[in-house]
Amino acid sequence: MDKLFFDGTEPLLRTLIIGVAAYACLMLVLRISGKRTLSKMNAFDFIITVALGSTLATILLSKDVSLAQGVLALALLVCLQYVITWSSVRAPWIRRLVTGEPRLLLYQGKCLPKAMRSSRVAEEEIRAAVRSSGNVDLNRVFAVVLETDGSFSVTPSAPEGSSANALAGLQHPEGTFADK
């Protein structure tokens, strides 16, 4: 029972030394890996972030994991993230697999109930996104898109003759916006 609250100074010293060293190594690995590692998160980025946190905690608290093993595990996770993001930039099918696709939820002022249901988005969330973009009239909004990172993009009315090329590839009531 006496070791429940305090197990001596050696484990505390180990945690302090390993913690500082592991944190410094993680920061170095993240800086080397580039800004994409720390960008807005999609589901894949979230998984990597949780895995990095779990690995760091294991390095700090497990006597069975050496600092070298832990740093290798952190570097491996960041390298895997780099390979996947590098591949997703070059292969659209990998990008779709990893990040999903943006979803058109409102088009020319009209909500798209099927898209909203499949994305689990309520009309009130769309209205809130429209309000936060500075618009007050749904009929004056050209499109609301649920992006792959979970944020909403609100596009004001498109001017006459606009090609709407920012919406290329998105599904809408009459098919898919042409890729321009």
Residue pairs with C-beta under 8 A, 6 or more apart in sequence:
11 63
14 63
15 60
15 61
18 59
18 60
18 67
18 70
19 60
21 67
22 56
22 59
22 60
22 67
22 70
22 71
22 74
23 56
25 67
25 70
25 71
25 74
26 52
26 56
26 74
29 71
29 74
29 75
29 78
30 37
30 38
30 78
33 78
33 79
33 81
33 82
34 82
36 82
36 85
37 48
37 78
37 81
37 82
39 45
40 149
40 151
41 49
41 149
42 98
42 99
42 100
42 148
42 149
42 150
43 99
43 100
44 81
44 84
44 98
44 99
45 81
48 77
48 78
48 80
48 81
51 77
52 74
52 77
52 78
55 70
55 73
55 74
55 77
56 70
56 74
58 65
58 70
58 73
59 65
59 67
59 69
59 70
59 71
59 73
59 74
84 94
84 98
85 98
87 94
88 94
88 95
88 98
88 99
89 95
99 148
100 148
101 148
101 169
101 170
102 145
102 146
102 147
102 148
102 153
102 170
103 115
103 118
103 119
103 145
103 146
103 170
103 171
104 112
104 115
104 143
104 144
104 145
104 167
104 170
104 171
104 172
105 111
105 112
105 115
105 116
105 119
105 121
105 126
105 144
105 145
105 146
105 152
106 112
106 126
106 130
106 138
106 141
106 143
106 144
107 142
107 143
107 172
107 173
108 142
108 143
109 137
109 138
109 139
109 140
109 141
109 142
110 138
111 123
111 126
111 138
112 172
112 173
115 171
116 122
116 123
116 126
119 146
121 146
125 152
126 138
126 144
126 152
127 138
129 144
129 152
129 154
130 136
130 138
130 141
130 144
130 154
132 154
133 154
133 156
135 141
135 154
135 156
140 156
140 157
141 154
141 155
141 156
141 157
142 155
142 156
142 157
142 158
142 164
143 153
143 154
143 155
143 164
143 167
144 152
144 153
144 154
144 155
145 152
145 153
145 155
145 167
145 170
146 152
147 153
155 166
155 167
158 164
163 180
164 177
165 177
165 180
167 177
168 177
168 178
168 179
168 180
169 176
169 177
169 179
170 176
170 177
